[in-house]
C-alpha cells in the first residue's frame, strides 16, 4: 500500500520496521509559515529508510512516511505530554529545532485547530497502518517485534552532553519488550565493537511505548543510531547518501534484525 506520503510494504515475517522520521517533505501549506524549509528538514533521520532497505528481503513489513517531523512528529504523544519530563525535547508539532532554533515565522506557529488537522491528515493514518499490520501479523504469529528505526546527529548539545553512543536501544526501561529481545539486540551491538547504551537518553518514543505490550505478544524496541555510523557528519549538510560508506552499518543492522526475527520465531510462547 502506498500514497504520496505513506508507504507500507507488507511481509509475512513476525517483524515490523517503522521509519517515522526519515521523511523530508513539508506540505506547501505548512512550509509557507516556516522560517525556511531547509531548517525544517534539518532534524530528519537522514536516509534511515535507505539504511534499512534490506529489511523487506528478510520478509519484514516496513512502514515509512515521507512527511517531515517538522509538519508532525509520528513518534510523539498526541496528547502533547512530554516523553521526557524535565529534559529538552521537541513536540507533537515542533516549533523549534533540536538546537532550539525557531521553525516558524512569528505568528505562524500551529494553533490547536491546525494541530488537530495535521493529526487527522497524517498522524492518524500512519498509526492506523501500524495497528493494522500488528493485527494482521499477530493473526499468524504468537509474537511479533515492532522495531522503530531512528538516527540523530552524534552531537546535539541541547539534547545530550558529549558524543552519543553509536547504538541507543530503547525499551521504555524494560516495559515494552521481553528482556530476552533487548539482550539479543545488545549482543549484536556489543560484538560490533561500537559503543552502546540501553535506556539511556533515548528510552523509546511514543511508538515503542504505545504499542509495546509483551503480554499480548507485541514486543517493541527502538534503535536510535548516531549518524556517524553510516554518513559523514562533517560534510556540508545534508551530506549525500553514500551506499559504500553505509555498508558496514547495514551489515550490523542485518544481524540486529536477524536477532529480532530469531526472538520472535524460536520457542514462541503457547
C-alpha positions in Angstrom: 0.0 0.0 0.0 1.4 3.4 -0.9 0.2 7.0 -1.0 2.1 10.1 -1.9 3.5 10.2 1.7 2.8 6.9 3.4 4.3 3.6 2.3 3.5 0.1 3.7 5.5 -2.8 2.2 4.0 -6.0 3.6 6.0 -9.0 4.6 5.0 -12.2 6.3 7.7 -12.4 8.9 6.9 -11.5 12.5 8.7 -8.2 12.2 7.6 -4.7 11.5 10.1 -1.9 10.9 8.7 1.5 11.5 10.6 4.5 10.0 8.7 7.6 11.2 11.4 10.3 10.8 13.3 9.8 7.6 10.9 12.0 5.6 11.8 15.5 4.5 8.7 16.5 2.6 6.9 19.5 4.1 3.5 20.2 2.5 3.3 23.7 0.9 0.6 25.0 3.2 2.9 24.2 6.2 6.1 25.3 4.5 4.6 28.8 3.9 4.8 29.6 7.6 8.3 28.3 8.2 11.5 30.4 8.6 12.9 28.1 5.8 12.2 24.7 4.5 15.9 23.8 4.9 15.7 24.5 8.6 12.5 22.4 8.7 14.3 19.4 7.1 17.4 19.6 9.2 16.4 17.2 12.0 15.3 14.3 9.8 16.6 10.9 10.5 18.6 11.1 7.3 18.5 8.1 4.9 17.2 5.7 7.6 14.8 4.4 5.0 17.7 3.6 2.7 19.8 2.2 5.5 17.1 -0.4 6.3 16.1 -1.1 2.7 17.3 -4.7 3.1 14.5 -5.3 5.7 12.0 -6.3 3.0 14.4 -9.0 1.8 14.1 -10.6 5.3 10.3 -10.7 5.0 9.8 -7.8 7.3 6.9 -5.3 6.9 8.2 -1.8 6.5 6.1 1.3 7.3 7.5 4.7 6.5 6.4 8.3 5.9 7.8 10.9 3.5 6.4 13.7 5.8 8.9 15.7 7.8 8.7 15.5 11.5 8.5 19.3 11.4 5.0 19.0 10.0 4.0 16.4 12.6 6.0 14.0 14.7 4.7 10.5 14.3 6.7 9.4 17.4 5.3 11.9 20.0 2.3 11.5 22.3 -0.7 13.1 20.5 -1.9 14.5 23.9 1.1 16.7 23.9 2.6 15.2 27.0 6.4 15.1 27.1 8.0 11.8 26.8 11.0 13.1 28.7 9.7 15.4 31.5 12.3 17.9 32.6 14.5 17.3 29.6 14.7 19.3 26.4 12.8 17.7 23.5 10.6 18.6 20.6 6.8 18.4 20.5 4.0 16.8 18.5 4.0 19.7 16.0 7.5 21.1 16.8 8.0 24.9 16.8 11.8 24.7 17.3 14.6 22.5 16.1 16.8 20.2 18.2 19.2 23.1 18.6 16.4 25.4 19.8 16.0 27.5 16.7 12.5 28.8 15.9 11.0 26.9 13.0 8.1 29.3 12.3 7.9 33.0 11.4 6.4 34.9 14.2 2.6 34.4 14.4 2.7 31.4 12.1 3.1 28.6 14.8 0.4 25.9 14.5 -2.7 26.5 16.8 -4.9 23.9 18.3 -7.1 23.6 15.1 -4.1 23.2 12.9 -2.5 20.6 15.1 -5.8 18.7 15.1 -5.9 18.9 11.3 -2.4 17.5 10.9 -3.2 14.8 13.4 -6.2 13.6 11.3 -4.4 14.1 8.0 -1.1 12.5 8.8 -0.6 11.1 12.3 -3.8 9.0 12.4 -3.2 7.2 9.1 0.3 6.4 10.0 -0.7 4.8 13.2 -3.7 3.1 11.7 -1.2 1.4 9.4 0.9 0.3 12.3 -2.1 -1.0 14.2 -3.4 -2.8 11.1 -0.1 -4.5 10.4 0.2 -5.6 14.1 -3.2 -7.1 13.9 -2.5 -8.9 10.6 0.8 -10.4 11.7 -0.5 -11.4 15.2 -3.2 -13.4 13.5 -0.3 -15.6 12.1 2.4 -15.4 14.7 2.2 -15.9 18.5 4.5 -12.9 19.0 6.0 -10.2 16.8 8.6 -7.5 17.1 7.9 -3.8 16.3 11.3 -2.2 15.6 11.3 1.5 15.5 14.2 2.8 13.4 15.8 6.2 14.1 19.0 8.2 13.8 20.3 11.5 15.1 23.5 13.6 14.9 26.2 12.5 17.2 26.4 15.9 18.9 23.3 17.8 19.8 24.3 19.8 22.9 20.7 20.9 23.7 19.5 17.3 24.0 22.5 15.5 25.5 26.1 16.0 26.6 29.1 15.0 24.6 29.0 12.4 21.9 26.1 10.0 21.7 26.9 6.3 21.8 26.6 4.6 18.4 23.7 2.3 19.3 21.0 3.7 21.6 18.4 1.0 22.4 15.1 1.9 24.0 12.6 -0.4 25.6 10.8 2.1 27.9 13.0 0.9 30.8 12.2 -2.7 30.1 8.4 -2.3 29.8 7.9 -2.5 26.0 9.5 -5.9 25.3 10.8 -9.1 26.8 14.3 -8.7 28.3 15.4 -11.6 26.0 14.8 -9.4 22.9 16.8 -6.5 24.4 19.6 -8.8 25.3 19.7 -10.3 21.8 19.9 -6.9 20.2 22.5 -5.7 22.7 24.7 -8.7 22.0 24.9 -7.9 18.3 25.7 -4.3 19.0 28.4 -5.2 21.6 30.1 -7.7 19.3 30.3 -5.0 16.6 32.8 -3.1 18.8 30.8 0.2 18.7 29.6 2.0 21.8 26.1 1.0 23.0 23.7 2.1 25.7 20.2 0.8 26.6 17.5 3.1 28.0 20.0 6.0 28.2 19.0 9.4 26.8 16.6 7.7 24.4 14.3 5.2 26.1 11.9 4.8 23.2 9.3 7.3 21.8 5.5 7.1 21.7 5.6 4.2 19.1 7.6 2.0 21.4 5.7 2.9 24.5 2.2 2.8 23.0 2.5 -0.5 21.0 4.9 -2.4 23.2 2.7 -5.0 25.0 4.8 -8.1 25.6 1.9 -9.7 27.5 -0.1 -9.5 24.3 2.7 -10.8 22.0 3.8 -7.4 20.7 7.4 -6.6 21.6 8.5 -3.1 20.7 12.1 -1.8 20.7 13.6 1.5 19.4 17.0 1.9 17.8 18.5 5.4 17.8 21.7 5.4 15.7 24.3 8.1 15.9 24.6 9.2 12.3 28.4 8.9 12.2 27.9 5.2 11.8 26.7 5.5 8.2 27.3 9.0 6.9 29.9 11.8 7.0 28.6 14.3 9.6 31.4 16.7 8.9 30.2 17.2 5.3 28.1 20.2 4.3 24.5 19.5 5.5 22.8 17.5 4.4 25.6 15.0 3.4 24.9 12.9 0.4 23.9 9.2 0.7 26.9 7.0 0.2 25.9 3.4 -0.2 29.5 2.2 0.2 30.0 4.2 3.4 26.8 2.8 4.8 27.5 -0.9 4.1 29.3 -1.8 7.3 26.5 -0.4 9.4 23.9 -2.2 7.2 25.7 -5.4 7.9 25.4 -4.9 11.6 21.8 -3.9 11.3 21.0 -7.0 9.3 22.3 -9.0 12.3 20.2 -6.8 14.6 17.0 -7.5 12.6 18.0 -11.2 12.4 18.2 -11.3 16.2 14.7 -9.7 16.4 13.4 -12.4 13.9 15.0 -15.2 15.9 13.4 -13.9 19.1 10.0 -13.9 17.5 10.2 -17.3 15.8 12.2 -19.5 18.2 10.4 -21.1 21.1 7.4 -18.7 20.9 5.0 -18.8 23.9 2.0 -21.1 23.7 
